[in-house]
Amino acid sequence: MDNRKKSISLLESANIPFEIIEHSKKVYTCAETAVERKVPLDQVVKTLICYDKRKNVNVFLVAGGQSLNQKKARQHIKSNKLKFVDRSILENDYGLIIGAISPLLMIGKGRLVMDQYLQTKDFLTISSGEPGSGIKLNSQDLIEYLDCEIGDLV
């Protein structure tokens, strides 16, 4: 089962309403994604995966136009070290596609933390796990389903 089908299956199993947004082409950046989905950049969720000092996996979710503030992220997870997981590990060990990482596919694989700004949006779009489509859903439904922490990350 490909990443898109896994993401859809997870949402359907949880009875969470969502909409698939098909892209006219494969996209790998948040700016391109916002154009394809016809949404503001701040409603595109960027999924960033890092190790802390103990090699624990941390999944940070920030708005597409924002950058992760590593100092704030380290403070939130109470670690003095933060390192992005190498592309080869994300692709080979997790089966993820860089530029199309669905936070749904990281449930149970790491600590999920969402920037507090995202919870102010009525809806968000996340990657389906494949670069040719996204998923639009209510922000509170996403927060509850991911069971993620909320923090100041940008």
C-alpha positions as CSV (number, residue, x, y, z in Angstrom):
1,M,0.0,0.0,0.0
2,D,1.5,3.4,-1.0
3,N,1.7,6.3,1.5
4,R,-1.3,8.0,0.1
5,K,-3.5,5.0,0.5
6,K,-2.1,4.5,4.1
7,S,-3.0,8.1,5.0
8,I,-6.5,7.9,3.6
9,S,-7.1,4.6,5.3
10,L,-6.0,6.0,8.7
11,L,-8.5,8.9,8.4
12,E,-11.3,6.7,7.1
13,S,-10.8,4.2,9.9
14,A,-11.0,7.1,12.4
15,N,-14.2,8.5,10.7
16,I,-12.5,11.8,10.2
17,P,-13.9,14.0,7.4
18,F,-11.4,15.0,4.9
19,E,-11.0,16.1,1.3
20,I,-8.3,14.9,-1.2
21,I,-6.8,17.7,-3.2
22,E,-5.3,16.5,-6.4
23,H,-2.3,18.4,-7.7
24,S,-1.8,19.1,-11.5
25,K,1.8,18.0,-11.0
26,K,4.1,16.6,-8.4
27,V,5.3,19.3,-5.9
28,Y,8.0,19.1,-3.2
29,T,8.0,22.6,-1.6
30,C,5.4,24.3,0.6
31,A,5.2,27.3,-1.8
32,E,4.4,25.1,-4.8
33,T,2.0,23.0,-2.6
34,A,0.0,26.1,-1.6
35,V,-0.4,27.1,-5.3
36,E,-1.5,23.6,-6.3
37,R,-4.0,23.4,-3.4
38,K,-5.2,26.9,-3.8
39,V,-4.7,27.7,-0.1
40,P,-2.7,30.3,1.8
41,L,0.9,29.1,2.7
42,D,0.0,29.2,6.4
43,Q,-2.6,26.4,5.9
44,V,0.0,24.0,4.5
45,V,1.6,21.9,7.2
46,K,5.3,21.3,7.0
47,T,6.5,18.1,8.6
48,L,10.1,18.1,10.0
49,I,11.7,15.1,11.6
50,C,14.6,15.4,14.0
51,Y,16.6,13.4,16.5
52,D,17.1,14.8,20.0
53,K,20.3,14.1,22.1
54,R,19.1,10.6,23.0
55,K,18.3,9.8,19.3
56,N,14.6,9.9,20.0
57,V,12.5,10.9,17.0
58,N,10.7,14.2,17.2
59,V,8.2,15.3,14.5
60,F,7.6,19.0,14.3
61,L,4.7,20.5,12.4
62,V,4.9,24.1,11.4
63,A,3.1,26.4,8.9
64,G,4.5,26.2,5.4
65,G,5.9,29.7,5.3
66,Q,7.6,29.3,8.7
67,S,10.9,27.9,9.8
68,L,11.5,25.7,12.8
69,N,13.2,27.7,15.6
70,Q,15.6,25.1,16.8
71,K,16.2,26.8,20.1
72,K,12.4,26.9,20.9
73,A,12.1,23.3,19.7
74,R,14.9,22.1,21.9
75,Q,13.4,23.9,24.8
76,H,10.0,22.3,24.2
77,I,11.4,18.8,24.1
78,K,14.0,19.5,26.8
79,S,17.0,18.6,24.8
80,N,20.2,20.5,24.2
81,K,20.7,18.9,20.8
82,L,18.5,18.6,17.7
83,K,19.5,17.1,14.4
84,F,17.4,16.6,11.3
85,V,17.1,12.9,10.3
86,D,19.1,12.1,7.2
87,R,17.2,11.8,3.9
88,S,18.4,8.2,3.4
89,I,17.0,7.2,6.7
90,L,13.6,8.9,6.1
91,E,13.4,7.2,2.7
92,N,14.8,3.8,3.4
93,D,13.8,3.2,7.1
94,Y,10.5,5.1,7.1
95,G,9.4,4.8,3.5
96,L,8.8,8.6,3.3
97,I,9.2,10.9,0.3
98,I,11.1,14.2,1.1
99,G,8.8,17.1,0.4
100,A,5.7,14.9,0.8
101,I,5.8,13.7,4.4
102,S,2.4,13.1,5.9
103,P,2.3,13.5,9.7
104,L,-0.2,10.7,9.8
105,L,2.5,8.3,8.8
106,M,4.6,9.3,11.8
107,I,2.0,8.3,14.4
108,G,3.7,6.0,16.9
109,K,7.1,6.5,15.4
110,G,8.1,9.7,17.4
111,R,6.9,12.5,19.5
112,L,4.6,14.9,17.6
113,V,4.7,18.6,18.3
114,M,2.6,21.2,16.4
115,D,3.4,24.9,16.4
116,Q,0.7,26.7,18.3
117,Y,-0.1,29.0,15.3
118,L,-1.6,26.0,13.3
119,Q,-4.3,25.4,15.9
120,T,-5.7,28.9,15.1
121,K,-6.7,27.8,11.6
122,D,-10.1,26.4,10.8
123,F,-8.6,23.9,8.4
124,L,-5.2,22.7,7.4
125,T,-3.7,20.8,4.5
126,I,-1.2,18.0,4.9
127,S,0.6,15.9,2.5
128,S,-1.0,12.6,1.5
129,G,2.4,11.1,1.6
130,E,2.8,11.3,-2.1
131,P,3.8,14.5,-4.0
132,G,0.8,14.5,-6.3
133,S,-2.0,15.2,-3.7
134,G,-2.8,16.6,-0.4
135,I,-5.4,16.2,2.3
136,K,-7.6,19.0,3.7
137,L,-9.1,18.6,7.1
138,N,-10.3,20.4,10.2
139,S,-7.3,21.5,12.3
140,Q,-8.9,20.3,15.5
141,D,-9.6,16.9,14.0
142,L,-5.9,16.7,13.0
143,I,-4.6,17.7,16.4
144,E,-6.9,15.2,18.2
145,Y,-6.0,12.4,15.8
146,L,-2.3,13.0,16.0
147,D,-2.6,13.4,19.7
148,C,0.2,15.9,19.3
149,E,1.6,18.4,21.8
150,I,1.2,22.1,21.1
151,G,4.2,24.4,21.5
152,D,5.9,27.6,20.4
153,L,8.2,26.3,17.6
154,V,8.8,29.3,15.3
